[in-house]
Amino acid sequence: MTSGYASEEKIYTKIYYSNGVIKAEGWQMGAIKTDYWIFYHSNDRVASKGHIEKEGHYVNGSAEDWWIFYDIESSKTIKFQYRNNLKNGYSLCYKNTKLIKAEKYINDKKVGEWNSFIAFKRDNPGVSF
């Protein structure tokens, strides 16, 4: 089930699970997701930010820039950089708001991992977030 609100050529869309709980909401141009989207847990349980499962931006239907994933079971929040619908760049893993791990991805493949901020800065001196 979906509903939408028009804004110029973009439509703000809400998608619902069969039980009426919201599944996702964001902007669409035709059938293509664009701009900011939020995805919700199907079980309606509370995550670190409401009951959101993930959130991020689309460009022409492709996940782009930073996406945030919420894992309610482990109290972890993971931020991934996307380009062309693939993990490209860094991933930052937080547990209870404390940074516990950083990873680097190229075309969806993990190429680096750091459990220490000092080691990360040593290996990536020009990177800042």
Rosetta silent file (secondary structure, phi, psi, omega in degrees, C-alpha in Angstrom):
SEQUENCE: MTSGYASEEKIYTKIYYSNGVIKAEGWQMGAIKTDYWIFYHSNDRVASKGHIEKEGHYVNGSAEDWWIFYDIESSKTIKFQYRNNLKNGYSLCYKNTKLIKAEKYINDKKVGEWNSFIAFKRDNPGVSF
SCORE:     score description
SCORE:     0.000 S_00000001
   1 L     0.000  132.782  179.053    0.000    0.000    0.000 S_00000001
   2 E  -132.258  157.744  171.712    1.411    3.423   -0.904 S_00000001
   3 E  -143.120  155.158 -177.582    0.382    7.033   -0.640 S_00000001
   4 E  -150.791  158.321  177.724    2.046   10.138   -2.029 S_00000001
   5 E  -126.917  127.424 -175.668    2.120   13.914   -2.078 S_00000001
   6 E   -79.517  142.911  174.220    3.203   15.774   -5.229 S_00000001
   7 E  -146.369   97.335 -172.587    5.917   18.420   -5.209 S_00000001
   8 L    56.960 -124.102 -179.608    6.739   19.630   -8.743 S_00000001
   9 L   -91.489   -7.350  177.506    7.912   16.512  -10.611 S_00000001
  10 E   -93.315  150.491  176.512    8.836   14.601   -7.458 S_00000001
  11 E  -123.376  131.269  174.453    6.312   12.699   -5.327 S_00000001
  12 E   -84.077  121.189 -171.431    6.711   12.060   -1.598 S_00000001
  13 E  -117.099  140.842  171.696    5.761    8.412   -1.125 S_00000001
  14 E  -120.604  132.052  179.298    4.890    6.289    1.910 S_00000001
  15 E  -115.460  137.066 -175.474    4.910    2.487    1.652 S_00000001
  16 E  -119.406  147.478  168.741    3.149    0.322    4.262 S_00000001
  17 L   -68.138  164.708 -178.098    3.409   -3.302    5.394 S_00000001
  18 L   -61.880  -22.655  178.837    0.198   -5.347    4.972 S_00000001
  19 L   -85.842    4.180  177.333   -0.601   -4.773    8.685 S_00000001
  20 L    92.219   -6.038  177.595   -0.681   -0.995    8.133 S_00000001
  21 L   -76.205  138.469 -178.585    2.707   -0.256    9.781 S_00000001
  22 E   -65.572  135.759 -178.751    4.845    2.124    7.735 S_00000001
  23 E  -102.400  -42.719 -177.613    7.642    0.355    5.795 S_00000001
  24 E  -161.199  156.639  173.436    9.394    3.240    4.019 S_00000001
  25 E  -151.305  145.016  178.949    8.979    6.856    3.013 S_00000001
  26 E   169.892 -170.325 -175.139   10.822    9.181    0.686 S_00000001
  27 E   -94.500  143.260  176.191   10.890   10.938   -2.673 S_00000001
  28 E  -134.003  146.518  168.817   10.256    9.334   -6.064 S_00000001
  29 E  -119.149  106.315 -170.739   10.411   10.527   -9.642 S_00000001
  30 L    65.800 -128.808  179.735    8.239    8.058  -11.520 S_00000001
  31 L   -94.947    4.338 -173.973    9.247    4.616  -10.236 S_00000001
  32 E  -100.234  126.230  175.554   12.782    5.732   -9.256 S_00000001
  33 E   -68.911  141.081  178.447   13.701    6.521   -5.654 S_00000001
  34 E  -146.377  157.978  178.008   15.496    9.826   -5.261 S_00000001
  35 E    59.363 -148.721 -169.178   16.750   12.026   -2.437 S_00000001
  36 E   -81.305  132.640  177.051   16.189   11.102    1.214 S_00000001
  37 E  -131.400  147.305  174.596   14.503    7.819    2.242 S_00000001
  38 E  -124.687  134.469  177.505   13.752    6.218    5.617 S_00000001
  39 E  -116.693  136.304 -174.510   13.081    2.479    6.047 S_00000001
  40 E  -109.450  151.448  174.580   11.306    1.131    9.139 S_00000001
  41 L   -64.784  142.018 -179.736   11.509   -2.192   11.002 S_00000001
  42 L   -73.562  -25.179 -176.712    8.593   -4.497   10.237 S_00000001
  43 L   -85.157   -0.356  177.183    8.180   -5.525   13.878 S_00000001
  44 L    61.334   19.401  176.249    7.518   -1.918   14.963 S_00000001
  45 L   -78.979  155.606 -175.916   10.120   -2.299   17.755 S_00000001
  46 L   -82.663  127.498  174.439   11.969    0.772   18.873 S_00000001
  47 E  -102.321 -171.530 -176.330   15.506    1.286   17.522 S_00000001
  48 L   -64.301  -22.880  177.733   17.999    3.946   18.527 S_00000001
  49 L  -130.539   83.141 -176.565   16.117    6.507   16.444 S_00000001
  50 E    68.724 -135.225  176.468   12.450    5.620   16.692 S_00000001
  51 L  -118.094   36.415 -178.103   11.767    2.377   14.850 S_00000001
  52 E   -79.932  136.113  176.104   13.924    3.193   11.832 S_00000001
  53 E   -89.718  -45.835  179.828   15.859    0.351   10.180 S_00000001
  54 E  -158.564  160.739  177.337   17.936    2.485    7.788 S_00000001
  55 E  -152.813  148.449  179.737   18.009    5.900    6.185 S_00000001
  56 E   175.925 -170.376 -174.846   19.906    7.541    3.343 S_00000001
  57 E  -114.488  144.469  171.799   19.826    9.232   -0.051 S_00000001
  58 E  -111.998  147.639  168.691   19.110    7.999   -3.561 S_00000001
  59 E  -129.318  116.019 -177.634   20.217    9.612   -6.809 S_00000001
  60 L    50.946   43.623  176.565   18.350    8.251   -9.839 S_00000001
  61 L    81.781    1.052 -178.120   17.411    5.084   -7.934 S_00000001
  62 E  -110.072  132.450  176.370   20.966    4.423   -6.711 S_00000001
  63 E   -63.390  130.408 -177.483   22.027    4.579   -3.035 S_00000001
  64 E  -138.204  155.193  174.470   24.534    7.432   -2.696 S_00000001
  65 E    65.005 -152.595 -175.446   26.534    9.206    0.017 S_00000001
  66 E   -80.446  133.036  171.836   26.123    8.241    3.691 S_00000001
  67 E  -120.297  143.232 -179.204   23.528    5.632    4.743 S_00000001
  68 E  -117.901  128.568  178.609   22.793    4.806    8.384 S_00000001
  69 E  -114.732  134.253 -178.581   21.703    1.313    9.519 S_00000001
  70 E  -111.374  123.392  177.687   20.250    0.691   12.986 S_00000001
  71 E  -108.548  102.437 -174.300   20.616   -2.760   14.623 S_00000001
  72 L   -70.832  -27.013 -178.586   18.222   -2.871   17.556 S_00000001
  73 L   -69.776  -40.490 -175.147   19.403   -6.288   18.786 S_00000001
  74 L  -102.125   -0.581 -176.076   23.066   -5.284   19.263 S_00000001
  75 L    60.503   30.844  179.778   22.562   -1.542   19.959 S_00000001
  76 E  -104.673  146.724  172.048   24.843   -0.798   16.990 S_00000001
  77 E  -124.341  127.848 -179.235   24.562    1.972   14.431 S_00000001
  78 E  -122.572  129.351  177.666   26.616    1.625   11.256 S_00000001
  79 E  -107.456  126.845  178.981   27.195    4.424    8.760 S_00000001
  80 E  -118.870  143.546  169.855   28.268    3.427    5.236 S_00000001
  81 E   -92.253  130.782  179.064   29.374    5.580    2.306 S_00000001
  82 E  -117.884  147.131  170.154   27.717    4.512   -0.959 S_00000001
  83 E  -145.576  129.407 -178.621   28.462    5.324   -4.591 S_00000001
  84 L    55.374   42.038  175.814   26.553    3.755   -7.495 S_00000001
  85 L    68.558   13.068  178.866   24.520    1.563   -5.116 S_00000001
  86 E  -124.080  152.196  173.159   27.710   -0.055   -3.706 S_00000001
  87 E   -67.333  117.974  179.219   29.659    0.492   -0.492 S_00000001
  88 E  -142.556  110.198 -176.886   32.481    2.801   -1.587 S_00000001
  89 E   123.274 -138.180 -172.730   34.421    4.675    1.055 S_00000001
  90 E  -109.583  158.289  172.939   34.257    4.256    4.794 S_00000001
  91 E  -126.973  135.381  178.547   32.012    2.553    7.297 S_00000001
  92 E  -121.415  122.962 -177.318   31.788    3.719   10.910 S_00000001
  93 E  -108.702  124.700 -179.566   30.378    1.324   13.518 S_00000001
  94 E  -116.449  142.142  170.399   29.040    2.697   16.805 S_00000001
  95 E  -122.216  120.445 -176.574   27.809    0.804   19.859 S_00000001
  96 L    50.818   45.796  177.754   25.712    2.922   22.219 S_00000001
  97 L    70.866    3.368  178.345   27.031    6.063   20.408 S_00000001
  98 E  -101.095  127.737  178.626   30.723    5.095   20.929 S_00000001
  99 E   -65.756  121.747 -178.397   32.820    4.535   17.771 S_00000001
 100 E  -115.620  -16.854 -177.766   34.121    0.951   17.959 S_00000001
 101 E  -162.221  147.123  171.727   35.299    0.205   14.410 S_00000001
 102 E  -126.651  144.664  177.967   36.037    1.795   11.028 S_00000001
 103 E  -135.358  158.592  175.850   36.201   -0.040    7.721 S_00000001
 104 E  -122.408  136.235 -179.380   37.041    0.901    4.139 S_00000001
 105 E  -124.545  143.319  169.668   35.169   -0.452    1.107 S_00000001
 106 E  -129.618  120.994 -179.299   35.838   -0.369   -2.627 S_00000001
 107 L    48.197   49.599  174.836   33.004   -1.596   -4.874 S_00000001
 108 L    73.746    5.354  179.070   31.256   -3.401   -1.987 S_00000001
 109 E  -110.680  130.792  179.225   34.437   -5.262   -0.891 S_00000001
 110 E   -72.603  126.592 -179.184   36.038   -4.561    2.476 S_00000001
 111 E  -118.761   -2.758  178.402   39.691   -3.549    1.972 S_00000001
 112 E  -163.567  151.448  178.449   40.543   -2.257    5.456 S_00000001
 113 E  -149.378  137.576 -179.789   39.442   -2.447    9.087 S_00000001
 114 E  -135.798  133.549  175.703   40.513   -0.519   12.210 S_00000001
 115 L  -107.113    2.075 -178.873   39.502   -1.010   15.834 S_00000001
 116 L  -129.595  131.206  177.991   41.663    1.871   17.047 S_00000001
 117 H   -62.058  -38.424  179.604   41.215    5.546   16.210 S_00000001
 118 H   -62.766  -45.844  178.692   45.009    6.025   16.414 S_00000001
 119 H   -64.344  -39.311  178.466   45.641    3.209   13.899 S_00000001
 120 H   -61.336  -48.510 -179.035   42.930    4.593   11.594 S_00000001
 121 H   -65.301  -34.803  178.269   44.454    8.104   11.598 S_00000001
 122 H   -63.356  -44.507 -177.312   47.947    6.630   11.066 S_00000001
 123 H   -82.091  -17.970 -177.151   46.790    4.703    7.976 S_00000001
 124 L  -134.713   63.950 -171.721   44.434    7.457    6.706 S_00000001
 125 L   -63.092  -26.623 -176.656   46.094   10.785    7.641 S_00000001
 126 L   -93.513    0.942 -175.172   44.064   12.948    5.240 S_00000001
 127 L   -90.188  132.963  172.492   40.621   11.589    6.127 S_00000001
 128 L  -141.309  150.046 -178.692   38.195   13.556    8.280 S_00000001
 129 L  -117.922    0.000    0.000   34.457   13.116    8.834 S_00000001
